[in-house]
Amino acid sequence: MSTNTAELDRLTQRWERFRTGRNTSLAGPHGWLTLTSFQWLPTSPSPLAGVPGLWSFEGTTASLTAAVEDHLTLVSTGEPVLGTITADLVDEESLNWVSAGSVVVELGVRANRYMIRTRDSESPTLVNFAGVPVFDYNPELVVTGTFTPYSAPRAEVIKTANPEVAGRAVLVGEVSFELFGVQYSLAAEEGSLGSLVVAFRDASNDDTTSHWRKVELTRPRPDGSVVVDFNRSINYPSAFTDYGTCPAPVIQNKLPMAIEAGERDPR
């Protein structure tokens, strides 16, 4: 891809605005950089590490019993938690349920099991965050591809960053493109507002980049063409924390070369 200086400056500046937004989003007070634990709920009321109260689940209902001295409050209203409260979620749902000081406790269901994760706004990962390290913008890693939708979405069982949690990808079609003279095809999921999301592995993983990444593509044009900009490749939360349950790419979404664009391994 040949790009003159003025055009390269324009594209780089647009990418830098994208990077600023991305770093701002990550630095939220109880976002992905604040996870400090992951624990499964027991079947009988029991204490859990690092959080007050007694926690349990039965069937599709999670329960928390707390007393005045536990100093727990509901995230939704700020009211103190006194006695027993319950919540009902379905698989893959999450709820920032209660808080204690700087810690918010996220209740969720993963692999049809209830879990909690603590999110601490004083987490060292957040406090020391100065932006995700990235490669320099590279216009050669922006290509035009073609999206071919499947006749119907295809559900596929996948691995996640947590070996105890199986995942599920709903694939809507394939994106074909040429990169450095070689043709490739990657399966895509549906993103927001008609965009496409491609989770992928490449030869840079676990070296200069994290275990896998994803890139959101533009909404396909009427002729099926779509822009694939690897400079916008971002890490999953599991690149920043040991407590993520992020979906792995489907097996076929592995590129044989190193895609050294977008976000680097933050660790």
Residue pairs with C-beta under 8 A, 6 or more apart in sequence:
1 139
1 140
1 142
1 143
3 11
3 139
8 139
11 137
11 139
11 142
12 137
15 137
15 231
15 232
16 137
18 232
19 131
19 132
19 134
22 132
22 234
23 129
23 131
23 132
25 31
26 32
26 33
26 129
26 132
26 240
27 33
27 126
27 129
29 121
29 126
30 96
30 104
30 119
30 121
31 119
31 126
32 237
32 240
32 241
32 244
33 123
33 125
33 126
33 129
33 240
33 241
34 104
34 119
34 120
34 121
34 123
34 125
34 126
35 117
35 118
35 119
35 123
35 125
35 237
35 241
35 243
35 244
36 50
36 103
36 118
36 119
36 120
36 123
36 243
37 49
37 50
37 116
37 117
37 118
37 243
38 115
38 116
38 117
38 162
38 242
38 243
38 245
39 48
39 49
39 115
39 116
39 117
40 113
40 114
40 115
41 48
41 55
41 56
41 57
41 62
41 113
41 114
41 115
41 116
42 55
42 56
42 57
43 56
43 57
43 58
44 56
45 54
45 55
45 56
45 63
45 65
46 54
46 55
46 56
47 53
47 54
47 55
48 55
48 116
50 103
50 118
51 100
51 103
51 105
51 116
51 118
52 66
52 69
52 70
52 71
52 72
52 100
53 64
53 65
53 66
53 70
53 72
53 81
53 98
54 64
54 65
54 66
55 62
55 63
55 64
55 116
56 62
56 63
57 63
57 114
60 88
60 89
60 90
61 86
61 87
61 88
62 86
62 87
62 88
62 89
62 107
62 114
63 84
63 85
63 86
64 72
64 81
64 84
64 85
64 86
64 97
64 98
65 83
65 84
66 72
66 81
66 82
66 83
66 85
66 98
67 82
68 80
68 82
70 81
70 100
71 80
71 100
71 101
72 80
72 81
72 98
72 99
72 100
73 79
73 80
73 81
73 98
73 99
73 100
74 80
74 81
74 85
74 97
74 98
74 99
75 96
75 97
75 98
75 99
75 104
81 98
87 95
87 97
87 107
89 95
89 107
89 108
89 109
89 114
90 109
91 109
91 110
91 111
91 112
92 108
92 109
92 110
93 108
93 109
94 106
94 107
94 108
94 109
95 106
95 107
95 108
96 104
96 105
96 106
96 107
96 119
97 105
97 106
97 107
97 116
98 104
98 105
99 105
102 120
102 121
102 122
103 118
103 119
103 120
103 121
104 118
104 119
104 120
104 121
105 116
105 117
105 118
105 119
106 116
106 117
106 118
106 119
107 114
107 115
107 116
108 114
108 115
108 116
108 117
109 115
110 162
110 165
110 245
111 164
111 165
111 166
117 243
125 240
125 241
132 234
132 235
132 263
132 264
132 266
133 263
133 264
133 265
133 266
134 262
134 263
134 264
135 231
135 260
135 261
135 262
135 264
137 231
137 261
138 230
138 231
138 260
138 261
140 180
141 179
141 229
141 230
141 231
141 259
141 261
142 227
142 228
142 229
142 230
142 231
143 177
143 178
143 179
143 227
143 228
144 177
144 225
144 226
144 227
144 228
145 175
145 176
145 177
145 217
145 225
145 226
145 227
145 228
146 175
146 176
146 177
146 224
146 225
146 226
147 173
147 174
147 175
147 188
147 196
147 217
147 220
147 224
147 225
147 226
148 173
148 174
148 175
148 176
148 224
149 172
149 173
150 171
150 172
150 173
150 174
153 170
153 171
153 172
153 190
154 170
154 171
155 168
155 169
155 170
155 171
156 168
156 169
156 170
156 171
156 250
157 166
157 167
157 168
158 166
158 167
158 168
158 169
158 247
158 248
158 249
158 250
159 166
159 167
159 248
160 166
160 167
160 245
160 246
160 247
160 248
161 211
161 236
161 238
161 244
161 245
161 246
161 248
162 244
162 245
165 245
167 245
167 247
167 248
168 247
169 187
169 189
169 199
169 247
169 250
170 189
170 190
171 187
171 188
171 189
171 250
172 188
172 189
172 190
172 196
173 187
173 188
173 196
174 185
174 186
174 187
174 188
175 185
175 186
175 187
175 188
175 196
175 198
175 217
175 226
175 228
176 183
176 184
176 185
177 183
177 184
177 185
177 228
178 184
179 255
179 257
180 257
184 255
186 198
186 200
186 252
186 253
186 255
187 198
187 250
187 252
187 253
188 196
188 197
188 198
188 217
189 196
189 197
189 198
189 199
190 196
190 197
191 197
191 216
191 217
193 219
194 219
194 220
195 216
195 217
195 218
195 219
196 216
196 217
196 218
196 219
196 220
196 226
197 214
197 215
197 216
197 217
198 214
198 215
198 216
198 217
198 228
198 253
199 212
199 213
199 214
199 247
199 248
199 249
199 250
199 253
200 212
200 213
200 214
200 215
200 233
200 249
200 253
200 254
200 255
200 259
201 211
201 212
201 249
201 253
201 254
201 255
202 209
202 254
202 255
202 256
202 257
202 258
202 259
203 255
203 256
203 257
203 258
203 259
204 258
204 259
204 260
205 211
205 212
206 265
207 258
207 265
208 258
208 260
208 264
208 265
209 235
209 259
209 260
209 262
209 263
209 264
209 265
210 235
210 236
210 238
210 239
210 263
210 265
210 266
210 267
211 238
211 239
211 248
212 236
212 248
212 249
213 233
213 234
213 235
213 236
213 239
213 262
213 263
214 233
214 234
214 236
214 249
215 228
215 229
215 230
215 232
215 233
215 234
215 262
216 232
217 226
217 227
217 228
217 229
218 226
218 227
219 226
220 226
230 259
230 261
230 262
231 261
231 262
232 262
233 259
233 261
233 262
233 263
234 262
234 263
235 263
235 265
235 266
236 244
236 246
236 247
237 244
237 246
238 244
238 245
238 246
239 263
239 265
239 266
239 267
240 266
240 267
